[in-house]
Amino acid sequence: MSNIDYSFDKQHLWHPYSNLSEPAQVFAVTKAQDCLLTLADGRQLIDGTSSWWACVHGYSHPQILSAMSAQMQQLSHVMFGGITHEPAIRLGKQLLAMTSPNLTKVFYSDSGSVAVEVAMKMALQYWQGKGKPTKQQMLTLKRGYHGDTFAAMSVCDPDTGMHNLFNHALTPQCFADAPRVPFNEPITPADVAALETVFANHHHELAACIIEPIMQGAGAMFFYSADYLKVLRQLCDKYEVLLILDEIATGFGRTGKLFAYEHADIEADLLCLGKALTGGHISLAATLCSDEVALGISQSSTSVFMHGPTFMANPLACAAASASLSLIATGQWQTQVAMIEQQLKAELADVDSASAVKAVRVLGAVGVIEMTHAVNTSLLQPRFVELGVWVRPFGRYIYIMPPYTISSAQLSRLTQAMGIVARELSVQPLPSDTPCHG
């Protein structure tokens, strides 16, 4: 067993969404390979989260590690201000080749939240350049989630989201009702009318609409109708509002399409990417925009876009992302995701018979068990470890987003564990805790 100082961790290290006065149990990982996490005591867990939805090719993928190793020997980091390098250029070409044709410009940043901040700043600066400075507000959806930084928090659900503690300090935004029509079902005229009313009443002050396409992730774990996106694109065009698509959780194949917006056959004015961009091997994000947006920004008072992260276009991260996208380009993910979806539907089909289960949902490589009440993550996490899997519930949701490379046997272990815990909660519910990010 490794000599890990758990007491130091417990006393001094802050984990995501944790309480240092009463810290929850954490598990020391010493190795991650393929779809397995090896704990310090030798136990191995099948990972059902892809480390917060990022490691789509599994851990320590040899092609990505090789690219990172070679890049590290040559150029691990250099500022992007006034300097460029081949990994950034190569990655930019790959991104523009795989996204919609209208997206022609790439801005690199460090994380998904920052990619959202960048997109929002681009939208605001665009309208300043177009001579419409009153268009400074964002339209977004209830039950949405876009990150933990301040601008990103302002477009997360203000009531049921995890950021309501900061509402008094956040820029007020415009919120429309969350989509209610499930995936593969037609949107109703009433839904269209309600959405258009929001645009009609607020378009003069709206710079952009930001939305998670098809899947509302950390805020709701809900898959909604592609018709909603189609109508939203039409309304943005009609009322002169930019459309920002946040594909940080859904991009690179997770919902069964390379990008979730492809389900609706629409294009974004701005597109946010992250998480799986590097296959989860190192942090990197990107915000893509159209020529029109870039031109508007150049016409603003400063003429330059006012953002520049220190580690923007980090060569090591760009090399990892380029290798990851090369794996995506082989198309193997399509077969993998389709098989995962089929197996999830079959193996989770009867879980909704448990009394504490409200619904079971599957789309692409995402499986969700929605409970009737919020679950206690700190109590359920050790139970899943006992069952040999890494599943991290939150709110009312027990979900998995496994690596695409997961084997059928490993996936069955995950679905069996989810079913066991859901049924146990139906017999003896645990006290709930504060909902937190997946």
C-alpha positions in Angstrom: 0.0 0.0 0.0 1.3 3.5 -0.8 2.3 5.7 2.0 -0.3 8.4 1.6 -0.9 10.9 4.3 -4.7 10.8 4.5 -4.7 13.1 7.6 -3.0 15.9 5.7 -5.6 15.6 2.9 -8.4 15.6 5.4 -7.1 18.6 7.3 -5.7 20.8 4.5 -6.9 19.8 1.0 -10.2 21.1 -0.3 -12.0 18.8 -2.7 -14.8 19.9 -5.1 -18.0 21.0 -3.3 -16.7 19.8 0.1 -17.0 20.8 3.7 -13.7 21.0 5.5 -15.4 21.0 8.9 -16.9 17.6 8.2 -15.1 16.3 5.1 -16.5 13.3 3.3 -14.5 10.2 2.7 -12.1 10.3 -0.3 -10.4 7.4 -2.0 -6.7 7.5 -2.9 -6.0 6.5 -6.5 -2.5 5.4 -7.5 -3.1 4.5 -11.1 -5.6 5.0 -13.9 -5.5 2.8 -17.0 -8.1 2.2 -19.6 -11.4 2.2 -17.7 -10.0 1.2 -14.3 -9.0 3.2 -11.3 -6.5 1.5 -8.9 -6.8 2.5 -5.3 -4.0 2.7 -2.8 -5.2 -0.6 -1.1 -5.0 -2.4 -4.4 -8.7 -2.5 -5.2 -9.7 -1.7 -8.8 -12.9 0.3 -9.7 -14.6 0.5 -13.0 -15.0 4.2 -13.8 -18.5 5.2 -14.8 -17.8 9.0 -14.9 -14.9 9.4 -17.3 -13.6 11.7 -14.6 -16.4 14.2 -15.0 -17.1 13.3 -18.6 -13.7 14.0 -20.0 -11.7 10.7 -20.4 -13.7 9.4 -23.4 -10.8 7.2 -24.7 -10.1 5.8 -21.2 -7.1 6.7 -19.0 -3.5 6.8 -20.2 -4.2 6.3 -23.8 -0.9 5.4 -25.5 -1.5 7.6 -28.5 -2.3 10.7 -26.4 0.6 10.0 -24.0 3.0 9.6 -26.8 2.0 12.9 -28.3 2.3 14.6 -25.0 5.7 13.1 -24.3 7.1 14.1 -27.7 5.7 17.7 -27.2 7.1 17.9 -23.7 10.6 17.3 -25.0 10.3 20.1 -27.5 8.0 22.9 -26.2 5.9 22.3 -23.1 4.7 25.9 -22.8 5.2 29.4 -24.3 3.0 32.5 -24.1 0.5 32.8 -27.0 0.8 36.6 -27.0 2.8 37.5 -30.1 3.9 33.9 -30.5 2.4 30.9 -32.3 3.3 27.2 -32.6 2.5 24.2 -34.7 0.3 22.3 -32.1 -2.1 25.2 -31.8 -2.3 25.6 -35.6 -2.8 21.8 -36.2 -5.5 21.6 -33.5 -7.3 24.7 -34.9 -7.4 23.1 -38.3 -8.9 19.9 -36.8 -11.5 21.8 -34.9 -12.7 23.8 -37.8 -12.8 20.7 -40.0 -15.1 18.8 -37.7 -17.5 21.6 -36.6 -20.1 23.5 -38.7 -18.8 25.5 -41.7 -19.8 28.9 -40.4 -17.4 28.6 -37.4 -14.0 29.9 -38.6 -12.2 31.4 -35.6 -10.8 29.6 -32.5 -10.0 31.0 -29.1 -8.1 28.7 -26.7 -8.5 28.8 -22.9 -7.9 26.7 -19.9 -11.2 25.2 -18.9 -14.9 24.9 -19.8 -16.0 27.6 -17.5 -13.5 30.0 -19.0 -14.7 29.0 -22.5 -18.2 30.1 -21.5 -16.9 33.4 -20.1 -15.0 34.0 -23.4 -18.2 33.3 -25.4 -20.2 35.7 -23.3 -17.6 38.4 -23.5 -17.4 37.9 -27.3 -21.2 38.4 -27.6 -21.2 41.5 -25.5 -18.2 43.0 -27.4 -19.8 42.1 -30.7 -22.9 44.2 -30.0 -20.8 47.1 -28.9 -19.0 46.9 -32.2 -22.4 46.8 -34.0 -23.5 50.0 -32.3 -26.1 48.4 -30.1 -24.6 48.7 -26.6 -28.0 48.0 -24.9 -27.8 44.4 -25.9 -25.8 43.3 -22.9 -27.9 40.6 -21.3 -28.0 36.8 -21.7 -31.0 34.6 -22.3 -30.6 31.1 -20.9 -32.7 28.3 -19.5 -33.8 27.2 -16.1 -32.2 24.0 -14.9 -29.1 24.8 -16.9 -25.5 24.6 -15.8 -22.5 26.4 -17.5 -19.7 26.5 -14.9 -18.5 27.8 -11.6 -16.8 31.2 -12.6 -18.8 34.4 -12.1 -20.2 35.0 -15.6 -20.9 31.3 -16.0 -22.7 31.2 -12.7 -25.0 34.0 -13.8 -26.4 31.8 -16.6 -26.9 28.7 -14.3 -30.3 28.1 -12.8 -30.8 30.9 -10.1 -33.2 28.9 -8.0 -32.5 25.2 -8.1 -28.9 25.4 -9.2 -25.9 25.2 -6.8 -25.0 28.9 -7.2 -28.0 30.6 -5.6 -25.8 31.6 -2.6 -24.2 34.1 -4.9 -27.3 35.5 -6.6 -26.9 38.9 -5.0 -23.4 39.3 -6.6 -24.2 38.0 -10.0 -25.3 39.9 -13.1 -29.1 39.4 -13.5 -29.9 37.4 -16.7 -33.0 36.5 -18.5 -34.3 33.0 -17.9 -36.8 31.0 -20.0 -38.5 27.9 -18.7 -36.5 24.7 -19.2 -37.5 22.4 -22.0 -40.1 19.8 -21.0 -40.5 17.8 -24.2 -38.3 14.7 -24.1 -35.9 13.8 -26.8 -37.4 12.4 -30.1 -40.8 14.0 -29.3 -42.2 17.0 -31.2 -42.3 20.4 -29.5 -45.8 21.8 -28.8 -47.1 25.1 -30.2 -47.5 26.3 -26.6 -43.8 25.7 -26.0 -42.9 27.7 -29.1 -45.3 30.5 -28.2 -43.8 30.8 -24.7 -40.3 30.9 -26.0 -41.1 33.5 -28.6 -42.8 35.7 -25.9 -39.5 35.8 -24.1 -37.6 36.9 -27.3 -40.3 39.5 -28.2 -40.2 41.1 -24.7 -36.4 41.1 -24.2 -34.6 41.0 -27.6 -33.6 44.6 -27.5 -31.5 43.9 -24.4 -30.3 40.4 -25.3 -26.8 39.9 -26.6 -27.0 36.1 -26.8 -28.8 33.0 -25.8 -26.6 30.3 -24.2 -27.8 26.7 -24.0 -26.6 23.2 -23.5 -27.8 21.4 -26.7 -30.0 18.3 -26.3 -28.8 17.4 -22.8 -29.1 19.6 -19.7 -26.3 18.1 -17.7 -25.3 19.0 -14.2 -28.5 21.0 -13.7 -31.0 18.4 -14.7 -29.7 15.3 -16.6 -32.5 15.7 -19.0 -32.6 15.0 -22.7 -34.9 17.3 -24.6 -36.4 17.6 -28.1 -34.2 18.6 -31.0 -37.2 20.7 -32.2 -36.5 23.1 -29.3 -33.0 23.8 -30.7 -34.5 24.4 -34.2 -37.0 26.9 -32.9 -34.4 28.6 -30.8 -32.1 29.0 -33.8 -35.0 30.5 -35.8 -35.9 32.9 -33.0 -32.3 34.0 -32.5 -32.2 34.9 -36.2 -35.5 36.6 -36.2 -34.8 38.8 -33.2 -31.1 39.4 -33.8 -29.7 37.4 -30.8 -26.5 35.4 -31.0 -26.7 31.7 -30.2 -24.0 30.2 -27.9 -24.0 26.4 -27.8 -22.3 25.0 -24.7 -21.0 21.6 -25.9 -18.5 21.2 -23.1 -20.3 18.1 -21.7 -21.9 16.9 -25.0 -19.2 17.4 -27.5 -17.1 14.7 -29.2 -19.7 12.0 -29.4 -21.3 11.7 -26.0 -25.0 11.9 -27.2 -24.5 9.7 -30.3 -23.7 12.6 -32.6 -20.2 14.2 -32.9 -21.8 17.3 -31.5 -25.2 17.4 -29.9 -26.4 20.3 -32.1 -26.2 17.9 -35.1 -29.4 16.2 -33.7 -31.2 19.5 -34.7 -29.1 20.2 -37.8 -28.4 23.8 -36.7 -25.3 26.0 -36.4 -24.0 28.1 -33.5 -22.7 31.6 -33.7 -20.4 30.7 -30.8 -19.5 27.1 -29.7 -17.9 26.2 -26.4 -15.8 23.0 -26.1 -13.8 21.4 -23.3 -13.7 18.3 -21.1 -13.2 15.5 -23.8 -11.2 17.9 -26.0 -8.0 16.4 -24.8 -9.5 13.0 -24.0 -9.3 14.1 -20.4 -5.6 14.0 -20.2 -4.9 17.7 -19.5 -7.1 20.8 -19.2 -7.9 22.7 -22.4 -11.0 24.4 -23.8 -11.9 26.4 -26.9 -14.5 28.9 -28.0 -15.2 29.0 -31.7 -17.1 31.8 -33.5 -18.1 32.9 -36.9 -16.5 35.5 -39.2 -19.5 37.8 -38.4 -18.9 37.7 -34.7 -15.1 38.3 -35.1 -15.8 41.2 -37.4 -18.2 42.8 -34.9 -15.6 42.5 -32.2 -13.0 44.2 -34.4 -15.4 47.1 -34.8 -15.8 47.7 -31.1 -14.0 50.6 -29.4 -10.9 48.6 -28.5 -10.8 46.8 -31.8 -9.2 43.8 -30.1 -10.9 41.0 -28.1 -10.2 41.7 -24.4 -9.1 38.3 -23.1 -5.8 36.5 -22.9 -5.2 33.5 -20.5 -1.7 32.9 -19.3 -1.8 29.3 -20.5 -3.8 30.0 -23.7 -3.0 27.4 -26.4 -0.6 25.6 -24.1 1.4 23.4 -26.6 1.3 20.3 -24.4 -2.5 20.5 -24.1 -2.8 21.2 -27.8 -0.8 18.2 -28.6 -2.9 16.0 -26.4 -6.1 17.4 -28.0 -4.8 16.9 -31.5 -4.1 13.2 -30.7 -7.5 12.8 -29.1 -9.2 14.3 -32.1 -7.2 12.0 -34.4 -8.8 9.1 -32.4 -12.2 10.7 -32.8 -11.6 11.1 -36.5 -11.2 7.3 -37.0 -15.0 7.1 -36.3 -14.7 4.1 -33.9 -16.5 6.2 -31.3 -19.7 5.9 -33.3 -19.8 2.1 -32.9 -18.7 2.3 -29.3 -21.3 4.8 -28.3 -24.1 3.0 -30.2 -23.2 -0.3 -28.4 -23.1 1.5 -25.0 -26.5 3.1 -25.6 -28.0 -0.3 -26.6 -26.7 -2.0 -23.5 -27.7 0.8 -21.2 -31.3 0.7 -22.5 -31.4 -3.1 -22.0 -29.8 -3.3 -18.6 -31.5 -0.3 -17.0 -34.9 -1.1 -18.4 -36.4 -2.6 -15.3 -34.8 -0.3 -12.7 -37.8 2.1 -12.9 -39.9 -0.5 -11.1 -38.2 0.4 -7.9 -40.4 2.6 -5.7 -37.9 5.4 -5.2 -37.1 5.7 -8.9 -38.9 8.4 -10.8 -37.5 7.8 -14.3 -34.7 6.1 -16.3 -33.2 7.9 -19.3 -30.6 6.9 -21.9 -29.1 8.8 -24.8 -25.8 7.9 -26.4 -23.2 7.0 -23.8 -25.3 8.5 -20.9 -27.4 6.5 -18.5 -29.5 8.3 -15.9 -31.6 7.0 -13.0 -33.6 9.9 -11.6 -34.7 9.2 -8.0 -37.8 10.7 -6.4 -35.7 12.5 -3.8 -32.2 13.9 -3.6 -29.6 11.3 -2.7 -26.7 11.6 -0.3 -23.5 11.5 -2.3 -21.1 11.2 0.6 -23.0 8.1 1.8 -23.5 6.5 -1.5 -20.0 6.9 -2.8 -18.5 4.3 -0.5 -21.3 1.9 -1.3 -20.5 2.1 -5.0 -16.8 1.5 -4.1 -17.9 -1.6 -2.2 -19.5 -2.8 -5.4 -16.3 -2.2 -7.4 -17.3 0.8 -9.4 -16.8 4.5 -9.4 -20.2 6.3 -9.7 -20.7 9.7 -8.3 -24.4 10.6 -7.9 -25.7 14.1 -7.3 -29.0 15.8 -6.6 -31.7 13.2 -7.5 -29.5 11.5 -10.2 -27.5 8.3 -10.2 -25.9 8.4 -13.6 -23.0 7.2 -15.6 -21.0 8.6 -18.6 -18.4 5.9 -19.1 -15.4 6.0 -21.4 -16.3 4.9 -24.9 -13.7 2.1 -24.6 -15.5 0.4 -21.8 -16.1 -3.4 -22.3 -19.5 -4.9 -22.2 -18.6 -6.8 -19.0 -17.4 -3.6 -17.3 -20.5 -1.7 -18.3 -22.7 -4.5 -16.9 -20.9 -4.1 -13.6 -21.8 -0.4 -13.6 -25.5 -0.9 -14.5 -25.8 -3.7 -11.9 -24.4 -1.5 -9.2 -26.7 1.4 -10.2 -29.7 -1.0 -10.0 -28.6 -2.4 -6.6 -28.2 1.1 -5.1 -31.5 2.4 -6.6 -33.4 -0.6 -5.1 -31.6 -0.3 -1.8 -32.7 3.4 -1.6 -36.3 2.2 -2.3 -36.2 0.0 0.7 -34.3 2.3 3.1 -33.9 5.9 1.9 -30.8 7.7 3.2 -30.9 11.3 4.4 -30.3 13.6 1.4 -27.5 16.1 1.1 -27.0 19.4 -0.8 -27.1 18.7 -4.5 -23.8 19.3 -6.3 -22.2 19.1 -9.7 -22.0 15.6 -11.2 
